[in-house]
Amino acid sequence: MDLWSVPNTRDKGWYLSLMAPNDRGPNYAWLDPSRLYCHQQALQDCIEDLLQPFQNDLIDLVAGIDAMGFILGAAIANHLGKGFLAIRKSGHLCVETHSQPYIDYSGREKVLEVRTDAIKPGLRILLVDQWIETGGTMQAAIKLVEQEGGVVAGVAAICIEESEGGLQVKNQYKWSDCIPEHLRIQFNSHYLESFNAFPSQQENHEE
């Protein structure tokens, strides 16, 4: 799809073909969702699709996870007219924090932190990240919220993969992603048919 074109019919997830495949090797995630954010209508429709299940729910605060979750999280907070809380990787907040260790999708040990004065008991928080692959990062964020007495109102990401950790999140919390069911098998297998339109993928297939 041309980056700036808009289809006549905008079904859920029409914008997913804007995402670019990884051509940088195994040290990177398998695709780059950020190309989607360059398209104003795609970003708006992505936000509205993510919020569809929460239309009638009470949400007091939106929290985004460092770093790409900041983009969607802040955009969703603005759309809802709510405040935004940044859940950071360790070492970036210059105030007193609570921390939670976790293992990310690449198997690396990391730590998430949140400022101690942001989450009050009973506060209903929508947790947002760009992607949930193994679920480790989101589960750490959930623990930070709940340990402070906050309530996880829901979990939202462009994609929540059907990994062990991803399914745990889906089974325990109200969730939303942008993936139509007929495309979910492609996302779980880490290769989209839309990748075939990218020159780098065409070259790989010709070799």
N, C-alpha and C positions, 0 to 999 in steps of 0.2 A: 504493500500500500504506500502511495505517495505520502510523505510525512504530513503534508498540509491538507490532504483531501478528507472529506467527510462523507460517509456513505449515506444514501437516501434513507435507509432504514438503520437506525442505531440500536441494534439488539444488545443485550447484556454482553459485555466483553468484546465488542467489535474492535476496540482499540488495542487488544492484546497483540495483534499482528505488528504493531508499531515497535514492539520490544526487539532488541537486537541480540543475535547470538554471540556467545563468547568466541572471540578469535585471538585471545591472548594466552591460552594455555591452562593447564590444570590448577594453577595457583589462584585462579579467579572463579567467581560464580559462573554457572552455566549459561546465564543470559544477563543482559543489561536492561532492566525495566525503565531506566531514567529517560530513554528516548521518548517514552510515552508522555512524560511531563512537559515536553516541548510543545505539545499540541494542546491548545487551550480547551477545545471541545472534549478531547479524550480525557484530559485531567478532570474536567467538570463531571463527565459521565462516570468516570471511575469513582469519584467521591460519592456521587449519588447512588451508585450501585452498592457501594460498601455500607452506606447508611440505611439502605432500604429495610433491613430487618430490625433496626433500632428506632424507627419512626415514632413509635408510641412509648419509648422507654425514657426514663429519667437518667440523664447524663449530666454530672456536675462539672467534669473536667476531662480533657483529652490528654493522654500521655503518649508521646512518641519516643521510640527507642533509637539511640545513637547507632548509626548516623542517618541512614536513608529514611528511617521512620520519622525523622523530623519533617521531611517534605510533606508526606501525606498527613501526618498528625497535625501539623500546623494548619494545613489547608482545611482539614475537617473541623478543627476547632473554630476557625474563622467562619466556615459555612454554618456551624451550629450557634455561633455567637457565644462560645465558651472559652475559658482560659486554656492555656497549653503548658504542660509540664514536660520538660526534657529529662529523660532517663539516660544518664551518660555512662560511657565507659570510664573506668577508674582513672583518676589523675587529672580530670578536667574541671571539677568543681572546686572553687576556692572557699567553700563554706563547709560546715559540719554535715556529714552524710551518713546514710546507712548503705551498706554494701551487700552484694550477693554474688558469689562466684558461680560460674557456669562454663560449659564447653560449647563452643559455637559450631556451625555447620562444617567447618574445616577441621574440627577436632582439637582446636587450640583452646587452652584454658584462659579465661578472661574474667573480669569482674564488672558488674553493673553497679552504679551508685545513684542515689536520689537524695536531694536535700532533705533534712530532717523536719523542716517546717511546712512542707507542701501538702502532706496527706493527713487529713484529720479522720478520726473514726467515723465510719458511715458514709464517707465521701464516695460517690459512684463514679468510677473512672473507666473510660473507654481506652483500651490499650491498642496502639497502632504501630505496626511495623511494615516495611516494604514487602517482606517475604518471610514465610515460615517454612524452613526446610526440615531441619531435625527437631525443632521446637525448643532447643536448649535456651536460646536467648529470651524467647517469650516466657518460658516457665520461670526464668530468673526474675523477669520484670513482674510477673504475677506474684511471686513470693515477696518482693519488695512492697508491693501495694498492700497485700494481705497482712504482712507482718506489722504494718503501721495502722491496721484497722480499717483500711480502705476496702471498698467493694468493687470487684471487677465487673463492671456493667456489661462488658463484652470485649471481644478480641477481633480486630480487623486487619487484613493484609491483602495485597493484590492476589496472592496465592497462599493457601495453607496446604502444603503437600501431605499426602497420605502416608507419611512416615510414622514410625511408632510414636515419636514425640508430637508430631502434628495431629495425629488421631487422639492423643491424650488431651490436647488442648480443645479439640472439637467436642470430645465426649464430656468434658467437665465445665465448659463455659459456652455461653451464647457467642456465636462467631459469624463472620461474614468474609467472603472473598469474592473476586470478580470472575471466577472461572465457571463457564457454562459446563454442565455435566458431560456433554458430548466431547469436550476438549480435555477433561480432567486426566484421562489416560495419557495424553501427550505430555502434560505437565509432570506427571509422576515419572514418566520415562525420560524426562529432561531433553526432549527434542520436539520442537513444534514444526508442523508442516509449513508454516509461514516463513520459517528460516530459509527455505529453498529459494525465496525471492532475493536474498542477500547475495551480492557478488562473491563474498568470501566463501559462502557455502557452495555456490555453483563451482568455484574453482576447486574446492576440496573434492567434489564429486567427480570432476573431470580428471583428477590426478590418478 
